[in-house]
């Protein structure tokens, strides 16, 4: 695995100088097409700084591996977002539809499984409803059965591996879940167990960090060097930060636990053992219940919060929003981002509160830190965890395509 501070999907190659240079160049080209979408070969030449013949050779090798498709037709360069060069049209290079990663996101109320193609495209998505309390073994069994069913009808797609977005603290080197309080998991070898069950290579990481990674590559955080990301789901609240274009990880990779920001001195007990944590005071379940929804209807939450005129529901929104303001104030004062991205039910809470005239979520931030800070919602919606989990797999693939596909 790469260092957890590396946000890029490109990893540095190792080996002899010539071979390492070739692999780095392959990674650069594939990474650009993966993140930026279809690019002309002339654009790849310009963006990489390599000469045309070298880019042509690299694209040819990636095409032979089945990772990209080259469209030689002149009409291809007229696609939106693709600049056409003067003179002879440049062939268009796009990622192949035949390579994908499986993504798994266990939540307290479901196991969500997706098939994600290169370029961050969610091709399939299934949700397996579950009881709130289950062991790692039960989760692996549900995930394995769901993966088998999802892939049963697929032909011609090469699955490069499985990425797992875990709502808890995960050791990146081996996918060991050190602690997932909402499941009661401590030191559980989730990645190893799922790999043994499916026969596929498995990577795992903290779900919120993977959501940040997805939004940074393809969503609201794209091109932003300094941001704070906070997301809420059925399993609680997490997030992360980027400073100077690099993920803030802490000594062991566990930074970004915004759900355990202290927001209330006489607060509720949190599964972590403390009291008054943000995720103990601000919960998806309470918001859903306030407007008569169940967990499977979470996508409707924002609209219901905006529309409600029930004073009890409005009071729940007001209370939770005030705690969100406290946590956001702390995050912005400490990290000085240019953008705050809210995802999951936190985005719904923010939108609902604003619709009813709530104060600015940054209103109590110190003036100098507040200047120029934008608050925005995550763009990838319910797909962000699946896309982020798939990025764990694609990082390995992009770093050394031939080796990864042969593994």
Secondary structure, 3 states (H helix, E strand, C coil): CCCCCCCCCCCCCCCCHHHHHHHHHHHHHHHHHHHHCCEEHHHHHHHHCCCHHHHHHHHHHHHHCCCEEEECCHHHHHCCCCCCCCCCCCCEEEECCCEEEEEEEECCCEEEEEEEECCCEEEEEEEEECCCCCCHHHHHHHHHHHHHHHHCCCCCCEEEEEEEEECCEEECCCCEEEEECCCCEEEECHHHHHHHHHCCCEEEEEHHHHHHHHHHHHCCCCCCCCEEEEEEECCEEEEEEEECCEECCCCCCCCCCHHHCECCCCCCECCCCCECEHHHHCCHHHHHHHCCCCHHHHHHHHHHHHHCCCHHHHHHHHHHHHHHHHHHHHHHHHHCCCEEEEEEHHHHHHHHHHHCCCCCCCCCCCHHHHCCCEEEECCCHHHHHHHHHHHHHHHHHHHCHHHHHHC
